[in-house]
Amino acid sequence: MKKNRLVSLLSFLFLFCCGLNKVNAEIVTWITPKPVFYLVNGITLENGNDVVPQTTLLDMSLTADMDQLKLMAGGQFQLSIMDFTTSAIYAPTFFNHFNFGGKTVIHCKYYHDLFFENDLLTGLYFRYFTGNHFAIAADFMYHHKAAHIYEIKDDVFWLCNHNVAFNVEFEYKPFKKLLFDFSISSYSTYRFMNFFAPDFKFLSEYKVSKILYAGFIAEIQYVDMFTLSSNLNTIDFGLYAKLEL
């Protein structure tokens, strides 16, 4: 009798654990094992506040996308100036519609004979999506900036600033091959100004073939937009090609 009860109890525990794992799998997805890699090459035309072309920028980045884990490393290059940015997002999926987790961004800027700058951003990340058509993502992060200015390095070796950063992004896919994306942010991929110099970005992307995407970006950045001294900083227009590896 006792042996039968023990077998029954063990059977119940086994079935309970199997059911719990199934429910947990439906509630939380921790990682998608197979990554998708994207290689992006682009060219950006930087314009002043009079919309007169000033600089041509070249950029390249590599992204590994595992849905819950996204890793990116890239650089933007122009004469005498180099920017490098790497970022990581880990946000498990809840109930097949929510991602919640953390985001970290590291940026380095080298301006020949003038300064070297580091930015570290880390904080919370959230994303909500409905099927394959609409998504909204947001992050709120601590922002630490450190600049090494060659002209004053003997007096002040590092200039440091503690700040905050945020980003809100809206994504819409009217159909599978076409993507529209709009964001309002205090930073961009290669520009990290102190809070709050708003950056407005519009992106349109089309899937040309099974592995090739073509995209267009328009970006407007203000300085001190909500004060009497508000002024337009830059207007950028860019084209890029994205290869799915």
N, C-alpha and C positions, 0 to 999 in steps of 0.2 A: 504493500500500500504506500509506504513512504517513498519507495523507489518510483512508483507511478506519479506521485505528487511532485517529486523532484524533476522528473522528465517533463511534466506538464508546465512547471514553473519555468524551466529553462527554455522550453518551446515558446512560452508566452513572452519572455524577455527577448528572445531572438526576433520574434515577429514584431515586437514593439520597437526594437532598435532599427529594424529594416524600415518600418513605417516612419520612424522619426527621421531617418536619413533621407527618405523620399520626400517628406515634407520640407526638411531643411534645404534639400536641393532645389525645390520649387520656390522657396523663399529667398535664398541667397546663392548667387553664383560667385565664387571667390576668384576664379581665373579661367580664361579661355586658353587652353594649352598651346594651340597652334597660332603663332604670330603671323601677321601680314606685314610685309616691309614695303615702304614707299620711299622712292628716291625723287627729290624735287629739285629742279633747276629753274631759276627765274631771273628776270631782269626788271629793275624798277627805275622809273624816272622820277627823281625828286624835284619838286617845284617849290619856289618861295611863296610868300603870301600874295605876290602879284601874279601867281600861276605861270611864271617864267621858268623854264627848265634850268636847273642848276647843276645837278649831278646825276650820273648814271651808276646804279648799284647792281652788282651781281651777287646772287646768293645760291647756296646749295644746302640741302638738309636731308637727313635720313631719319625715318620714323619706323618704329616697331609698334604695331598695334595688336594688342591681345584683348580688346574690349575693356576689361577691367584694369589692365596695365598698359599705359602708353609711355613710350620713351622716345625722345627726340634730341638730335644734336645737329647743329647747323651753323653756318657762318655767312656773313654778308661783307662784301669787299668793295672798296673804292680806293682812289688814289690817297695814300698815306693813312687810311683809316681801315681798321679791321674789327669786326664784331663777331663774337662767338657766343652762342646760347645753347644750353642743354636743359631739358626739363623732364620731369617724371610725374606721372599721375597714377595713383593706385586707388581705385574706387570700386569695391564689390557691387554687384547688381542685386537689388532687392525687388522682389515681386515682379521681375521682368520689365520694370519701367523706371527704376530709380538707380542712380549711381551715387554713392556717398563715400568720401575718403579724403585723401590728402594730395596736395600738389606742391612741388618744389621746382624752382627755376634758378639757374645760375647763369649770369651773363658777364662777359669780359669785353671791354672796349679798349683798343689801343689806338691812340692818335699820335702819330710820329712827331717827336720833339715837343709835345705839349702835355699830354697826361695819359695815365692808365687808370681805368675804372673797373670796379667790381660791383655786381649787384647780386644779392641773395634774397630770394623771396620764398616763403614757405607758409602754408596754411591749409585751409579747408577747401574742398572741391565738391560740387553738387551738380548732378545732371538728371533731367527728367526727359523721357522720350516716349512717343506714342508710335508704335510700329516702326515703319521706315520713312515716315513723312515729316514729322516735326520733332524738334528737340530744343530744350533750353538748358544752358549750362551757366554756372556761376562759380566764382572763387573769391575768397577774401583772405589776404595773406599779409604777413609781416614783411616789411621791405627794409633791408639793410644795405646802404650804399657806402662804398669806400673809394675815394679818389686819391691818386698819387699825382700831384701836379709838379712837374719838373722845376718850374720857376721858383717855387717856394719850398722845395723839398728840404732845404737846410733848416728852415724854421718849423715847418709842419710837414712831417713825412706822410701822414695819412689824414685826410679830411673825411669824417664819418657822419652819417646821418641815419636816424631811425625813423621809419615812416610806415605807412600802410599802402596796400595796393588791392585793386579789385577788378573784376572783369565779368561782364554779362554778355552772353552770346546766344543768338537765336538762329536756328538752322531749319531750313524748309526744303523738302524734296518733292516737287510736284509730280515727278515720276522718277524711276530708278536711276536714270543716267544724268539727271540734272540736279544741281545743288545750288541753293542760295544761302548765304550766311551773312549776318549782320551782328556787329559787336560794339559795345560801349565799354571802354576800359581806361584805366589810368596808366597802362603800359602797352607796348606792342612787342613783337618778337625780338626786335633789336633796339628798341628805345625804351629806356626806363627812367622816366622823370619823376620828381617828387610829387606826392599827392597834392592837388588834384589838377593835372594837365590832361584833360580828356582826349581820348583817341577814338575816333569813329572809323570803323572799317566795314567795307562791303566787299563780299567775295562771291564770284559766280564760277562754277566748275561744271564741266561737261565730260562725260566718259566717252572718249572717241572710239576706243576699242576695248578688248578684254583686259588689257594691261596698261593702256595709255589714257591719261586725263589731260585736259587743257583748261587753264583757269585765268581769270582776270581779277585784279584787286584794285580797289580805290580806297585810299586812307587819308583822313584829315586829322591833323593834330593841332590843338589849341594850347596856349599858355595862359594861366590865370583867367580862364573863361568866365568865372563867376565874380570877377571884380571889375572895377572901373578901368583897369589897365588890360582888359582882355584883348588878346591879339592872336591872329592865325599864325601858327608856326610853319607847318609844311603841308603840302598836298602831294601825295604820291600816287602814281599809277603804275601797275605792274602786270606782267604776263608771266605765266609759268607753265611748265610741263611736268606732269607727275607720272612716274613709272611704278607700277605694282610688280614687285619682285616675287 
